[in-house]
Amino acid sequence: MAAGPEVRAALRAQTVETPSWAYGNSGTRFKVFAQAGVPRTPQEKIDDASRVHAHTGVTPSVALHIPWDRVDDYAALAAHAASRGVRLGTVNSNVFQDDDYRLGSVTHPDPAVRRKALGHLLECVDIMDATGSRDLKLWFADGTNYPGQDDIAARQDRLAEALRAVYARLGGDQRMLLEYKLFEPSFYTTDVPDWGTAHAHCLELGPKAQVVVDTGHHAPGTNIEFIVAFLLRAGRLGGFDFNSRFYADDDLMAGAADPFQLFRIMHEVIGGGGLGEQTAFMLDQCHNIEPKIPAVIRSVMNVQEATAKALLVDRPALAAAQTDGDVLAANAVLMDAYHTDVRPLLAELRADAGLDPDPMAAYRRSGWAEATVAERAGGTAAGWGA
């Protein structure tokens, strides 16, 4: 299946943001396995992110997580990123690791705790002003574990109040991306459990409030591509947190568990006109047992491959089969694209850009892993503080 100029142009323009926390020590709530050579500072995380971009050519930004990436001078951090050939991207808030948030953050029954949480969210917007970031990503662990623990409706009111305050603080070109998650760490109710809840709050706020879809935050069997199509149609799909899941929020490499699902998602993204800059494509995953930089590179390549296959769908033939009610023909059009080996195409595009056609092999030859193990001896490895 030949790739025309439009397909090639779309693949050249695609970018994927990598998360700073993917480069530090992170894992499960049971055990985080430390690795040699991991970054000790936000600057070293950015250095690792720059290596991914050097080998893939499509990861020009790195997301920050506050307070994991807190520094005294964010403009200097942005300058450091620029010196490494990348930029600072989405700012992620953290209102789930302080002891005060045991019963929630912005939905906590105590107004003092709610004020503390809101203060952190507003601080994150201040950081965005300093870094030049466009997007603020909000994920709330808030919820309850037992029936009767708190007033469900009142918690929604508290959430809406906090979101309004943050929305009012956003600059003209800044956005709020509201993330949802079915469960965990709360098990009875989660205050933003699904895309419908996130969408409803965004509608109340205005056009700068968008929904972000984390592919690991759904119940088993959820049709994520339907959610994507709906949100694109409504103009409310702000971005993705790509990762893979087998059971719950596993945070495995994007495309590792179900590459066909990733293809189906990208098919709807392209069909809904979501492949442009208005949709943020981000990774949100942790690498507990596998080497971190190669895992990020592999994840980026998996997203590229799913996108390339989705771009190869013969949409006129698909539309004709759908109009004719030819179920098998329509399905065959999708399957033909999915089964196309797009690796040679992507290798060719990398070579055209002056990159090694095989990013994984290029990284292994670079000596970066060995050098960082030696250079980063001593100090405290970065982690997520769990």
C-alpha positions as CSV (number, residue, x, y, z in Angstrom):
1,M,0.0,0.0,0.0
2,A,1.7,3.1,-1.2
3,A,2.1,6.2,0.9
4,G,1.5,9.4,-0.9
5,P,2.9,12.9,-0.2
6,E,0.0,13.8,2.2
7,V,0.7,10.7,4.3
8,R,4.4,11.5,4.4
9,A,3.8,15.1,5.3
10,A,1.5,14.1,8.1
11,L,4.1,11.7,9.6
12,R,6.8,14.3,9.3
13,A,4.7,16.8,11.2
14,Q,3.6,14.5,14.0
15,T,5.1,15.1,17.4
16,V,4.9,13.1,20.7
17,E,5.6,14.7,24.1
18,T,7.6,12.6,26.6
19,P,7.1,12.8,30.3
20,S,9.9,13.7,32.6
21,W,8.9,11.1,35.2
22,A,9.4,8.3,32.7
23,Y,13.1,8.9,33.0
24,G,13.3,8.7,36.8
25,N,12.7,5.7,39.1
26,S,9.0,4.9,39.0
27,G,7.0,1.7,39.1
28,T,4.1,0.3,41.1
29,R,2.8,0.9,44.6
30,F,4.4,-2.4,45.6
31,K,8.0,-1.7,44.6
32,V,10.0,0.7,42.5
33,F,13.2,-1.0,41.2
34,A,16.0,1.5,41.1
35,Q,18.2,1.6,37.9
36,A,21.7,2.9,37.5
37,G,22.2,6.1,35.5
38,V,18.7,7.5,36.0
39,P,18.5,11.3,36.3
40,R,19.0,13.1,39.6
41,T,17.6,16.5,38.6
42,P,15.0,18.0,36.3
43,Q,17.9,19.1,34.1
44,E,19.2,15.5,33.7
45,K,15.6,14.3,32.9
46,I,15.6,16.9,30.1
47,D,19.0,15.6,28.9
48,D,17.5,12.1,28.6
49,A,14.4,13.4,26.8
50,S,16.7,15.2,24.4
51,R,18.3,11.8,23.5
52,V,14.9,10.4,22.6
53,H,14.3,13.4,20.3
54,A,17.8,13.0,18.8
55,H,17.0,9.5,17.7
56,T,13.3,9.8,16.8
57,G,13.1,13.4,15.6
58,V,9.5,13.6,16.7
59,T,9.7,14.3,20.5
60,P,10.6,18.0,20.8
61,S,8.9,18.7,24.1
62,V,9.1,17.2,27.6
63,A,6.3,17.4,30.2
64,L,6.9,18.6,33.7
65,H,5.3,17.3,36.9
66,I,5.2,19.6,39.9
67,P,6.6,19.2,42.6
68,W,8.7,16.4,41.1
69,D,10.3,18.9,38.8
70,R,10.3,21.9,41.0
71,V,13.2,24.3,40.5
72,D,14.0,27.8,41.7
73,D,14.2,29.3,38.2
74,Y,11.8,27.9,35.5
75,A,13.0,30.3,32.9
76,A,16.5,28.9,33.3
77,L,15.1,25.4,33.1
78,A,13.4,26.4,29.8
79,A,16.7,27.7,28.6
80,H,18.4,24.5,29.5
81,A,15.9,22.6,27.5
82,A,16.4,24.8,24.5
83,S,20.1,24.3,24.7
84,R,19.4,20.6,24.4
85,G,17.2,21.0,21.4
86,V,13.9,20.5,23.2
87,R,11.3,22.6,25.0
88,L,9.2,22.4,28.1
89,G,5.7,21.2,27.5
90,T,2.7,20.4,29.5
91,V,2.7,21.2,33.2
92,N,1.2,18.4,35.3
93,S,-0.1,19.2,38.8
94,N,0.2,16.9,41.8
95,V,-2.5,17.1,44.5
96,F,-2.4,13.4,45.5
97,Q,0.9,12.8,47.5
98,D,0.6,15.2,50.4
99,D,-0.8,13.8,53.7
100,D,-3.3,16.5,53.8
101,Y,-5.0,15.0,50.7
102,R,-6.0,11.7,52.4
103,L,-9.7,12.6,52.0
104,G,-9.2,14.5,48.8
105,S,-7.7,17.7,47.5
106,V,-10.0,20.2,45.8
107,T,-13.0,18.1,46.9
108,H,-11.9,17.6,50.5
109,P,-14.5,18.4,53.1
110,D,-12.1,20.9,54.9
111,P,-12.0,24.3,53.2
112,A,-8.4,24.8,54.3
113,V,-7.2,21.7,52.4
114,R,-9.2,22.8,49.4
115,R,-7.4,26.2,49.5
116,K,-4.1,24.5,49.7
117,A,-4.8,22.3,46.7
118,L,-6.1,25.3,44.7
119,G,-3.0,27.2,45.6
120,H,-0.9,24.5,44.1
121,L,-2.9,24.5,40.9
122,L,-2.6,28.2,40.5
123,E,1.2,27.9,41.2
124,C,1.3,25.5,38.2
125,V,-0.2,28.2,36.0
126,D,2.5,30.6,37.3
127,I,5.1,28.0,36.2
128,M,3.4,27.8,32.7
129,D,3.9,31.6,32.4
130,A,7.6,31.1,33.1
131,T,8.1,28.1,30.8
132,G,5.9,29.2,28.0
133,S,3.8,26.1,28.3
134,R,0.4,25.9,26.7
135,D,-1.3,23.2,28.6
136,L,-2.0,22.5,32.3
137,K,-3.0,18.9,32.9
138,L,-5.2,18.1,35.9
139,W,-5.7,14.7,37.3
140,F,-7.4,14.2,40.7
141,A,-7.1,11.2,42.8
142,D,-10.0,12.5,44.8
143,G,-12.8,10.1,45.7
144,T,-14.1,8.0,48.5
145,N,-13.7,4.4,49.6
146,Y,-17.0,3.8,51.5
147,P,-20.6,4.6,51.0
148,G,-21.6,7.5,53.2
149,Q,-18.0,8.7,53.6
150,D,-18.9,12.1,51.9
151,D,-21.6,13.8,50.0
152,I,-21.1,12.8,46.3
153,A,-22.9,15.9,44.9
154,A,-21.2,18.3,47.2
155,R,-17.8,17.0,46.1
156,Q,-18.8,17.8,42.5
157,D,-19.7,21.3,43.6
158,R,-16.3,21.7,45.3
159,L,-14.6,20.4,42.1
160,A,-16.4,22.8,39.9
161,E,-15.5,25.7,42.2
162,A,-11.8,24.9,42.0
163,L,-11.9,24.4,38.2
164,R,-13.6,27.8,37.7
165,A,-10.8,29.5,39.7
166,V,-8.1,27.8,37.7
167,Y,-9.8,28.5,34.4
168,A,-10.1,32.2,35.3
169,R,-6.3,32.3,35.9
170,L,-5.4,30.9,32.5
171,G,-3.7,33.1,30.0
172,G,-5.2,33.8,26.5
173,D,-3.3,31.0,24.8
174,Q,-3.3,28.5,27.7
175,R,-5.5,25.5,28.1
176,M,-6.7,23.3,30.9
177,L,-6.7,19.5,30.2
178,L,-8.9,17.6,32.5
179,E,-8.1,13.9,32.9
180,Y,-10.3,11.1,34.2
181,K,-9.8,7.7,35.7
182,L,-12.2,5.0,36.5
183,F,-10.8,4.1,39.9
184,E,-7.7,4.0,42.1
185,P,-6.6,5.1,44.5
186,S,-10.3,5.6,45.5
187,F,-12.4,2.5,45.2
188,Y,-16.1,3.5,45.9
189,T,-16.4,6.8,44.0
190,T,-13.9,8.8,42.0
191,D,-14.7,12.4,41.5
192,V,-13.7,12.5,37.9
193,P,-14.2,8.8,36.9
194,D,-15.0,9.0,33.2
195,W,-15.0,11.1,30.0
196,G,-18.6,12.2,30.5
197,T,-17.9,13.8,33.9
198,A,-14.8,15.5,32.5
199,H,-16.7,16.7,29.4
200,A,-19.5,18.1,31.5
201,H,-17.1,20.1,33.7
202,C,-15.3,21.4,30.6
203,L,-18.6,22.5,29.0
204,E,-19.4,24.5,32.1
205,L,-16.0,26.3,31.9
206,G,-15.5,27.3,28.3
207,P,-13.5,26.4,25.2
208,K,-10.1,26.5,26.9
209,A,-11.1,23.5,29.0
210,Q,-10.5,20.2,27.2
211,V,-10.6,16.5,28.0
212,V,-7.5,14.4,27.9
213,V,-7.8,10.7,27.3
214,D,-5.4,8.4,29.2
215,T,-5.7,5.1,27.4
216,G,-5.1,3.2,30.6
217,H,-7.8,4.8,32.6
218,H,-10.8,2.8,31.4
219,A,-12.7,-0.3,32.4
220,P,-11.7,-3.4,30.5
221,G,-13.4,-3.6,27.1
222,T,-14.2,0.2,26.9
223,N,-14.4,1.4,23.3
224,I,-11.9,4.2,23.6
225,E,-12.1,5.1,19.9
226,F,-15.8,5.9,20.4
227,I,-14.9,8.4,23.2
228,V,-12.2,9.9,20.9
229,A,-14.7,10.3,18.0
230,F,-17.3,11.9,20.3
231,L,-14.9,14.4,21.9
232,L,-13.5,15.3,18.5
233,R,-17.0,15.9,17.2
234,A,-17.7,18.1,20.2
235,G,-14.4,20.0,19.8
236,R,-13.3,18.9,23.3
237,L,-10.4,16.5,22.8
238,G,-7.4,18.2,24.1
239,G,-5.0,15.4,24.0
240,F,-3.9,11.9,24.9
241,D,-1.8,10.2,27.6
242,F,-0.7,7.1,25.7
243,N,0.2,3.9,27.6
244,S,-0.9,0.3,27.6
245,R,-2.9,-1.7,30.1
246,F,-3.8,-5.3,30.6
247,Y,-5.7,-5.1,33.8
248,A,-5.9,-1.6,35.5
249,D,-3.7,1.5,35.1
250,D,-0.6,-0.5,34.2
251,D,1.3,2.4,32.6
252,L,3.1,0.0,30.2
253,M,4.6,1.0,26.8
254,A,2.1,2.5,24.4
255,G,1.0,0.0,21.9
256,A,2.5,-2.9,23.8
257,A,-0.7,-4.5,25.1
258,D,-3.1,-3.9,22.2
259,P,-1.6,-2.3,19.1
260,F,-4.8,-2.8,17.2
261,Q,-6.6,-0.6,19.7
262,L,-4.0,2.1,19.2
263,F,-4.5,1.9,15.4
264,R,-8.3,2.2,15.9
265,I,-7.8,5.2,18.1
266,M,-5.6,6.9,15.5
267,H,-8.0,6.1,12.8
268,E,-10.7,8.1,14.6
269,V,-8.2,10.9,15.3
270,I,-7.5,11.3,11.6
271,G,-11.1,10.9,10.6
272,G,-12.1,13.6,13.1
273,G,-9.4,16.0,12.0
274,G,-7.5,15.6,15.3
275,L,-4.0,15.1,14.0
276,G,-3.1,18.8,14.2
277,E,-1.5,20.9,16.9
278,Q,-4.8,21.2,18.8
279,T,-4.5,17.6,20.0
280,A,-1.6,17.0,22.4
281,F,0.0,13.5,21.9
282,M,1.8,12.6,25.1
283,L,3.2,9.6,26.8
284,D,2.3,8.9,30.4
285,Q,4.0,5.8,31.5
286,C,6.6,4.4,33.9
287,H,9.3,1.9,33.3
288,N,10.0,-0.3,36.3
289,I,11.7,-3.3,34.9
290,E,12.8,-2.2,31.4
291,P,15.5,0.4,30.6
292,K,13.8,3.8,30.5
293,I,15.1,5.6,27.4
294,P,14.8,2.6,25.1
295,A,11.3,2.0,26.4
296,V,10.3,5.6,25.6
297,I,11.8,5.3,22.2
298,R,9.9,2.1,21.5
299,S,6.7,3.7,22.7
300,V,7.2,6.6,20.3
301,M,7.8,4.3,17.5
302,N,4.7,2.3,18.3
303,V,2.6,5.5,18.1
304,Q,4.2,6.4,14.8
305,E,3.4,3.0,13.4
306,A,-0.2,3.1,14.5
307,T,-0.5,6.6,13.0
308,A,1.1,5.5,9.7
309,K,-1.3,2.6,9.3
310,A,-4.3,4.8,10.1
311,L,-3.1,7.3,7.5
312,L,-3.0,4.5,4.9
313,V,-6.7,3.6,5.3
314,D,-8.4,4.0,1.9
315,R,-11.1,6.4,3.1
316,P,-13.0,6.7,-0.2
317,A,-13.3,2.9,-0.4
318,L,-14.3,2.8,3.3
319,A,-17.0,5.4,2.8
320,A,-18.3,3.6,-0.3
321,A,-18.5,0.3,1.6
322,Q,-20.2,1.9,4.5
323,T,-22.8,3.7,2.3
324,D,-23.5,0.4,0.5
325,G,-23.9,-1.4,3.8
326,D,-21.1,-3.8,2.9
327,V,-20.0,-4.8,6.4
328,L,-17.2,-7.1,5.3
329,A,-15.8,-4.8,2.7
330,A,-15.7,-1.9,5.2
331,N,-13.9,-4.1,7.7
332,A,-11.5,-5.3,5.1
333,V,-10.4,-1.8,4.2
334,L,-9.4,-1.2,7.9
335,M,-7.7,-4.5,8.2
336,D,-5.7,-4.1,5.0
337,A,-4.3,-0.8,6.4
338,Y,-3.6,-2.3,9.8
339,H,-1.7,-5.3,8.4
340,T,0.5,-3.1,6.2
341,D,4.2,-3.1,7.3
342,V,4.9,0.6,7.7
343,R,8.3,0.2,9.3
344,P,10.2,0.7,6.0
345,L,8.2,3.9,5.3
346,L,9.1,5.3,8.7
347,A,12.7,4.2,8.3
348,E,12.8,6.1,5.0
349,L,11.4,9.2,6.5
350,R,14.0,9.1,9.3
351,A,16.8,8.7,6.8
352,D,15.4,11.7,4.8
353,A,15.5,13.7,8.0
354,G,19.2,12.8,8.5
355,L,18.4,10.3,11.3
356,D,19.4,6.7,11.7
357,P,16.5,4.6,10.3
358,D,16.6,2.5,13.4
359,P,16.3,4.6,16.6
360,M,16.7,1.7,18.9
361,A,19.9,0.6,17.3
362,A,21.2,4.1,17.1
363,Y,20.6,4.6,20.9
364,R,22.4,1.4,21.7
365,R,25.4,2.5,19.7
366,S,25.4,6.0,21.1
367,G,27.0,5.0,24.5
368,W,24.6,7.3,26.3
369,A,23.5,4.6,28.7
370,E,27.0,3.7,29.7
371,A,28.1,7.3,30.0
372,T,25.2,8.3,32.3
373,V,25.8,5.4,34.6
374,A,29.3,6.7,35.1
375,E,28.5,10.4,35.2
376,R,25.5,10.1,37.6
377,A,27.1,8.0,40.3
378,G,26.2,9.4,43.7
379,G,23.5,11.8,44.6
380,T,19.8,10.9,44.8
381,A,18.0,9.4,41.8
382,A,14.9,11.2,40.7
383,G,11.6,9.4,41.4
384,W,8.0,10.2,42.0
385,G,8.2,10.3,45.8
386,A,5.8,7.4,46.4
